[in-house]
Amino acid sequence: MRRARLLLRGAACARSGSGLRAASPGGGRSLASDSGSGPAPDSGVPGQVDFYARFSPSPLSMKQFLDFGSMNACEKTSFMFLRQELPVRLANIMKEISLLPDNLLRTPSVQLVQSWYIQSLQELLEFKDKSAEEAKTIYDFTDTVIRIRNRHNDVIPTMAQGVIEYKESFGVDPVTSQNVQYFLDRFYMSRISIRMLLNQHSKSPGQPIQVVYVPSHLYHMVFELFKNAMRATMEHHADKGVYPPIQVHITLGNEDLTVKMSDRGGGVPLRKIDRLFNYMYSTAPRPRVETSRAVPLAGFGYGLPISRLYAQYFQGDLKLYSLEGYGTDAVIYIKALSTESIERLPVYNKAAWKHYNTNHEADDWCVPSREPKDMTTFRSA
C-alpha cells in the first residue's frame, strides 16, 4: 500500500489548531474557525473560490520542507495541512485568472487551464470533512494528489499557447502586455508552489532529499542558462571555428550561494535585456503542444522568465549582466541558509485587484525616437 510521507510536521501541527491566516486587511481570522461559515453546498465553484480566496497562503521554508521530508513522516498531519492549504493556493490564483481580459479568457487553451484548476479544487474539497484517522482517507487523498499533479503537467505550455492565440487574434497593447506580464509571473510562481506541495506529499518512503535546494528547479535554471550560453557562443564564433569555453563560478557566502555562468557569445544590447524576461516578447515560431514529455519551456521564449521565478521562489534571484560585442554573465542567487529560503507566494487582495483594474498613465519621462532628429530644421533664420 502506497503511503504518503510527512509534509509539514512542525508548522502544520501548529496550523491544525489555529487554522490559516485570513488575507483580509483585518487579519486574525482562521480557516479552521470559519469552517462553519464556509460556502453553502449549492453555491458551486464560484462560491468555493470566493471563500478560500479570503485566506492567505502559508509560506514554508526550505528547512521545513527538509524536516517534513524526514523518514519520521506523519501522513495524517500532511493530509490535514494540504486539504486546507491547496484549496487556498488554488483559489487565490483562480481569482486572478478571472481578471484577465475577456478575449484571453475565451481562448481554448486558457479555458482548458481553468477547467483543470476547477476540477482539482473540487476533488480536494471532497476531503474537507473526512476523518484523518481513517487509513483509506489518507490513501485516497494521496491518489488524488498524484492525479492532480499529473493533470497539471502541461499548465505552463498550455497557458503560453493561450497567450499566443490571444496575440495572433487581437494583438497586444502596452497596458494589456503589462497586466499579462504581472499575471504570468504570479500564476507560474503559484504553479511552482502548488507543485512543490504535491511532489512532497506524493514522495515514497526511502527517497530523502539530498541537497538543500530543489533539484528540478536547479536543473531548469542551469539547463536554460547553459543552452543560451552555448547557442550564443556557437553563433558568435561560427566563422572562426574556435569556441571559447563557458566558465562557471560557484561561491558560498554568509547569506548567498551564488552561481555565475560567463560566456563570450557576443552579449545582448542593454535595451533588449528586459525583453528577455517578457512573456509577450518572443521571436520564436509558434510551437505545438503535443505531450507532457516534451521540454516544457521549448519554443515559447519562456525559458528565462520561468527560470527567474524558480530562483525567486525561495527568495533568490536570477540576473543577466551583458557586454554587447563580448559576452554575458548570468548569475543565480540562492539563499545559503535553509531557514531563510522561504516560499514567495502570490496573494489575491485589494492590491492585486487594483493592479488589473487601474488604467496605467503615460510615462512621465520623454521617450526618444528611433531616428535622430534633423536639427537643421530648428536653426533660426
C-alpha positions as CSV (number, residue, x, y, z in Angstrom):
1,M,0.0,0.0,0.0
2,R,1.5,3.3,-1.1
3,R,1.8,5.6,1.9
4,A,2.4,9.4,1.9
5,R,5.3,10.9,3.7
6,L,5.1,13.6,6.3
7,L,4.5,17.1,5.0
8,L,4.7,19.9,7.4
9,R,5.0,18.3,10.8
10,G,6.1,21.4,12.8
11,A,4.2,24.3,11.2
12,A,1.3,22.2,10.2
13,C,0.7,20.8,13.7
14,A,0.5,24.4,14.8
15,R,-1.8,25.4,12.0
16,S,-4.1,22.5,12.5
17,G,-5.1,24.1,15.7
18,S,-5.1,27.7,14.7
19,G,-6.1,27.4,11.0
20,L,-4.8,29.6,8.2
21,R,-4.3,33.3,8.1
22,A,-7.0,35.4,6.6
23,A,-6.0,37.5,3.6
24,S,-8.3,40.4,4.6
25,P,-6.8,43.6,5.9
26,G,-8.2,42.9,9.4
27,G,-6.4,39.6,9.5
28,G,-6.7,37.3,12.5
29,R,-9.3,35.0,11.1
30,S,-8.6,31.3,10.6
31,L,-10.0,28.8,8.1
32,A,-10.5,26.4,11.0
33,S,-12.6,28.8,13.0
34,D,-14.5,29.8,9.9
35,S,-15.3,26.2,8.9
36,G,-18.9,26.6,9.9
37,S,-19.3,29.8,7.7
38,G,-17.9,28.2,4.6
39,P,-19.7,28.3,1.2
40,A,-23.1,26.8,1.1
41,P,-23.4,23.4,-0.6
42,D,-25.4,24.9,-3.6
43,S,-23.0,27.9,-4.0
44,G,-21.0,25.9,-6.6
45,V,-17.4,26.6,-7.7
46,P,-17.6,30.5,-7.7
47,G,-18.7,30.4,-4.0
48,Q,-16.0,28.0,-3.1
49,V,-13.3,30.0,-4.9
50,D,-14.5,33.2,-3.2
51,F,-14.4,31.6,0.2
52,Y,-10.9,30.1,0.0
53,A,-9.5,33.2,-1.7
54,R,-10.3,35.1,1.5
55,F,-7.3,33.4,3.1
56,S,-3.6,33.9,2.6
57,P,-1.4,31.0,1.6
58,S,1.1,29.9,4.3
59,P,4.6,30.0,3.0
60,L,7.1,27.4,4.1
61,S,10.9,27.5,4.4
62,M,13.3,25.1,2.8
63,K,14.2,23.8,6.3
64,Q,10.5,23.0,6.9
65,F,10.4,21.0,3.6
66,L,13.5,19.1,4.6
67,D,12.2,18.4,8.1
68,F,8.8,17.4,6.7
69,G,10.5,15.0,4.3
70,S,12.3,13.1,7.0
71,M,11.8,9.4,7.5
72,N,9.6,10.1,10.6
73,A,6.8,11.2,8.3
74,C,3.3,11.9,9.7
75,E,1.0,11.4,6.8
76,K,-2.0,12.4,8.8
77,T,-0.6,15.8,9.6
78,S,0.4,16.2,5.9
79,F,-3.2,15.4,4.9
80,M,-4.7,17.9,7.4
81,F,-2.4,20.7,6.2
82,L,-2.8,20.1,2.5
83,R,-6.6,19.8,2.4
84,Q,-6.6,23.4,3.7
85,E,-3.5,24.8,2.0
86,L,-4.0,23.5,-1.5
87,P,-7.6,25.0,-1.9
88,V,-6.3,28.3,-0.6
89,R,-3.4,28.5,-3.1
90,L,-5.6,27.3,-6.0
91,A,-8.4,29.8,-5.1
92,N,-6.1,32.8,-4.8
93,I,-4.7,32.4,-8.3
94,M,-8.1,31.4,-9.8
95,K,-9.4,34.8,-8.7
96,E,-6.6,36.4,-10.7
97,I,-7.3,34.3,-13.7
98,S,-10.8,35.7,-13.7
99,L,-9.4,39.2,-14.0
100,L,-7.7,38.6,-17.3
101,P,-9.0,40.3,-20.5
102,D,-12.2,38.6,-21.7
103,N,-10.7,37.7,-25.1
104,L,-7.8,36.0,-23.4
105,L,-10.1,34.1,-21.1
106,R,-12.1,32.9,-24.2
107,T,-9.1,31.2,-25.8
108,P,-9.4,27.4,-25.9
109,S,-6.1,27.0,-24.1
110,V,-6.9,29.3,-21.2
111,Q,-10.3,27.7,-20.8
112,L,-8.6,24.3,-20.6
113,V,-6.3,25.5,-17.9
114,Q,-9.3,26.9,-16.0
115,S,-11.1,23.6,-16.2
116,W,-8.0,21.8,-14.7
117,Y,-8.0,24.2,-11.8
118,I,-11.7,23.9,-11.2
119,Q,-11.6,20.1,-11.3
120,S,-8.6,19.9,-9.0
121,L,-10.3,22.3,-6.4
122,Q,-13.4,20.2,-6.5
123,E,-11.5,17.0,-5.9
124,L,-9.6,18.4,-3.0
125,L,-12.8,19.7,-1.3
126,E,-14.2,16.2,-1.3
127,F,-11.8,15.6,1.6
128,K,-12.9,18.7,3.6
129,D,-14.9,16.8,6.2
130,K,-13.3,13.4,6.0
131,S,-11.6,11.9,9.1
132,A,-7.8,11.9,9.1
133,E,-7.9,8.8,11.3
134,E,-9.1,6.5,8.5
135,A,-6.3,4.9,6.5
136,K,-8.5,4.8,3.4
137,T,-8.9,8.5,3.5
138,I,-5.1,9.1,3.6
139,Y,-4.7,6.5,0.8
140,D,-7.4,8.1,-1.4
141,F,-6.0,11.6,-0.8
142,T,-2.5,10.6,-1.9
143,D,-4.0,9.1,-5.1
144,T,-5.9,12.4,-5.6
145,V,-2.7,14.4,-5.1
146,I,-0.9,12.3,-7.7
147,R,-3.8,12.7,-10.2
148,I,-3.8,16.5,-9.7
149,R,-0.1,16.7,-10.2
150,N,-0.3,14.7,-13.5
151,R,-3.3,16.8,-14.7
152,H,-1.3,20.0,-14.2
153,N,1.9,18.7,-16.0
154,D,1.2,20.9,-19.1
155,V,0.0,24.1,-17.4
156,I,3.0,26.1,-18.5
157,P,2.9,25.4,-22.2
158,T,-0.9,25.4,-22.4
159,M,-1.2,28.9,-20.8
160,A,1.6,30.0,-23.1
161,Q,-0.4,28.7,-26.0
162,G,-3.3,30.7,-24.8
163,V,-1.2,33.9,-24.8
164,I,-0.1,33.1,-28.4
165,E,-3.7,32.6,-29.5
166,Y,-4.7,35.9,-28.0
167,K,-1.8,37.8,-29.6
168,E,-2.5,36.3,-33.0
169,S,-6.2,37.2,-32.9
170,F,-6.2,40.6,-31.1
171,G,-2.7,41.9,-30.9
172,V,-1.2,43.4,-27.7
173,D,-1.3,47.0,-26.4
174,P,1.1,48.2,-23.7
175,V,-1.4,48.1,-20.8
176,T,-2.5,44.5,-21.6
177,S,1.1,43.5,-22.0
178,Q,2.0,44.9,-18.6
179,N,-1.0,43.2,-17.0
180,V,-0.3,39.8,-18.6
181,Q,3.3,40.0,-17.6
182,Y,2.2,40.7,-14.0
183,F,-0.3,37.9,-14.1
184,L,2.0,35.3,-15.6
185,D,4.8,35.9,-13.1
186,R,2.3,35.3,-10.3
187,F,0.5,32.5,-12.0
188,Y,3.6,30.5,-12.7
189,M,5.0,31.2,-9.2
190,S,1.8,29.8,-7.8
191,R,2.1,26.8,-10.0
192,I,5.6,26.2,-8.8
193,S,4.5,26.3,-5.2
194,I,1.5,24.0,-5.7
195,R,3.6,21.5,-7.5
196,M,6.2,21.6,-4.7
197,L,3.5,20.6,-2.2
198,L,2.1,17.9,-4.5
199,N,5.5,16.4,-5.1
200,Q,6.5,16.5,-1.5
201,H,3.3,14.7,-0.4
202,S,3.5,12.0,-3.1
203,K,7.1,11.0,-2.5
204,S,7.5,7.4,-1.3
205,P,9.5,6.5,1.8
206,G,13.1,5.8,1.1
207,Q,13.5,8.9,-1.2
208,P,15.1,11.5,1.1
209,I,16.0,14.9,-0.3
210,Q,19.8,15.0,-0.5
211,V,20.5,18.7,-1.2
212,V,19.4,21.9,0.3
213,Y,17.6,23.0,-2.8
214,V,15.0,21.6,-5.2
215,P,16.9,19.6,-7.8
216,S,14.3,20.0,-10.5
217,H,14.3,23.8,-10.0
218,L,18.1,24.0,-10.2
219,Y,18.1,21.8,-13.3
220,H,15.7,24.1,-15.1
221,M,17.7,27.2,-14.3
222,V,21.1,25.7,-15.2
223,F,19.8,23.9,-18.3
224,E,18.3,27.2,-19.6
225,L,21.5,29.2,-19.0
226,F,23.8,26.6,-20.4
227,K,21.6,26.3,-23.5
228,N,21.6,30.1,-24.1
229,A,25.3,30.4,-23.5
230,M,26.3,27.5,-25.8
231,R,24.0,28.8,-28.6
232,A,25.3,32.3,-28.4
233,T,28.9,31.1,-28.4
234,M,28.4,28.8,-31.4
235,E,26.7,31.5,-33.4
236,H,29.1,34.3,-32.5
237,H,32.2,32.4,-33.3
238,A,30.9,30.3,-36.2
239,D,33.2,31.9,-38.7
240,K,36.3,31.5,-36.6
241,G,35.9,27.8,-35.8
242,V,37.3,28.3,-32.3
243,Y,34.9,28.4,-29.5
244,P,35.9,29.9,-26.1
245,P,34.8,27.9,-23.1
246,I,31.8,28.8,-20.8
247,Q,33.1,29.4,-17.3
248,V,31.1,28.7,-14.2
249,H,32.0,30.1,-10.7
250,I,30.2,28.9,-7.6
251,T,30.7,30.8,-4.3
252,L,29.2,30.3,-0.8
253,G,28.9,33.4,1.4
254,N,27.3,34.0,4.7
255,E,24.0,34.8,3.1
256,D,24.1,33.7,-0.5
257,L,25.1,30.7,-2.6
258,T,26.0,32.3,-6.0
259,V,26.4,30.6,-9.4
260,K,27.9,32.7,-12.2
261,M,28.0,31.5,-15.7
262,S,30.1,33.5,-18.1
263,D,30.2,33.2,-21.9
264,R,31.8,35.1,-24.8
265,G,28.8,34.8,-27.1
266,G,28.7,38.4,-28.2
267,G,26.4,39.7,-25.5
268,V,23.0,41.4,-25.7
269,P,22.2,45.2,-26.1
270,L,21.1,46.8,-22.9
271,R,17.7,47.8,-24.4
272,K,16.9,44.1,-25.0
273,I,17.8,42.7,-21.6
274,D,14.3,43.4,-20.1
275,R,12.7,41.8,-23.2
276,L,14.4,38.5,-22.5
277,F,12.2,38.2,-19.4
278,N,9.0,39.3,-21.1
279,Y,6.4,36.6,-21.8
280,M,4.8,38.7,-24.5
281,Y,8.0,39.1,-26.5
282,S,9.3,36.2,-28.5
283,T,10.7,35.8,-32.0
284,A,10.4,32.0,-31.9
285,P,8.0,30.3,-34.3
286,R,4.7,29.1,-32.8
287,P,5.4,25.8,-31.1
288,R,3.0,22.9,-30.9
289,V,1.9,21.4,-27.5
290,E,1.7,17.6,-28.0
291,T,2.7,15.7,-25.0
292,S,3.8,16.4,-21.4
293,R,7.1,14.6,-22.1
294,A,8.2,17.5,-24.3
295,V,10.6,20.1,-22.9
296,P,8.0,22.4,-21.2
297,L,9.8,25.7,-22.0
298,A,11.0,24.9,-25.5
299,G,9.9,27.3,-28.3
300,F,7.8,29.8,-26.2
301,G,10.6,32.1,-25.2
302,Y,9.6,31.4,-21.6
303,G,12.9,29.8,-20.5
304,L,14.4,32.8,-18.8
305,P,11.3,34.2,-17.1
306,I,10.4,30.8,-15.7
307,S,13.9,30.2,-14.6
308,R,13.9,33.5,-12.8
309,L,10.7,32.5,-11.0
310,Y,12.4,29.3,-9.9
311,A,15.2,31.3,-8.4
312,Q,12.8,33.9,-6.7
313,Y,10.5,31.1,-5.3
314,F,12.8,30.7,-2.3
315,Q,13.8,34.4,-2.1
316,G,16.7,34.2,-4.5
317,D,17.1,35.8,-8.0
318,L,18.4,35.4,-11.5
319,K,20.1,38.3,-13.2
320,L,21.8,39.0,-16.5
321,Y,24.8,41.3,-17.0
322,S,25.8,41.7,-20.6
323,L,28.6,43.4,-22.6
324,E,27.4,43.8,-26.2
325,G,30.2,42.6,-28.5
326,Y,31.8,40.4,-25.9
327,G,29.6,38.2,-23.8
328,T,27.1,37.7,-20.9
329,D,27.3,36.9,-17.2
330,A,24.2,35.0,-15.9
331,V,24.0,34.9,-12.1
332,I,21.8,32.7,-9.9
333,Y,21.4,33.8,-6.3
334,I,20.3,31.2,-3.8
335,K,19.8,31.7,0.0
336,A,22.7,29.9,1.8
337,L,20.6,29.2,4.9
338,S,17.6,26.8,4.6
339,T,15.8,28.8,7.3
340,E,15.9,31.9,5.1
341,S,14.8,30.1,1.9
342,I,11.0,30.8,2.4
343,E,8.4,30.5,-0.3
344,R,7.4,33.6,-2.2
345,L,3.7,33.3,-2.8
346,P,1.2,35.5,-4.6
347,V,-1.8,36.6,-2.6
348,Y,-5.1,37.8,-4.1
349,N,-6.1,41.0,-2.3
350,K,-7.1,44.6,-3.0
351,A,-3.6,45.5,-4.2
352,A,-3.7,42.7,-6.8
353,W,-7.2,43.6,-7.9
354,K,-6.2,47.2,-8.2
355,H,-3.3,46.3,-10.5
356,Y,-5.6,44.7,-13.0
357,N,-8.2,47.4,-12.9
358,T,-6.1,50.6,-12.9
359,N,-5.6,52.5,-16.1
360,H,-1.8,52.9,-16.3
361,E,-1.0,56.5,-17.1
362,A,1.5,57.6,-19.7
363,D,5.2,57.6,-18.8
364,D,6.4,60.8,-17.2
365,W,9.7,60.6,-19.0
366,C,10.1,61.5,-22.6
367,V,10.5,58.6,-25.0
368,P,13.4,59.0,-27.5
369,S,12.5,58.5,-31.2
370,R,14.2,55.7,-33.1
371,E,15.8,58.1,-35.5
372,P,17.8,61.2,-34.5
373,K,16.1,64.5,-35.3
374,D,17.4,66.7,-38.1
375,M,18.5,69.7,-36.1
376,T,18.9,71.9,-39.2
377,T,15.1,72.3,-39.2
378,F,15.4,74.1,-35.8
379,R,18.0,76.6,-36.9
380,S,17.0,80.2,-36.7
381,A,16.8,82.2,-39.9
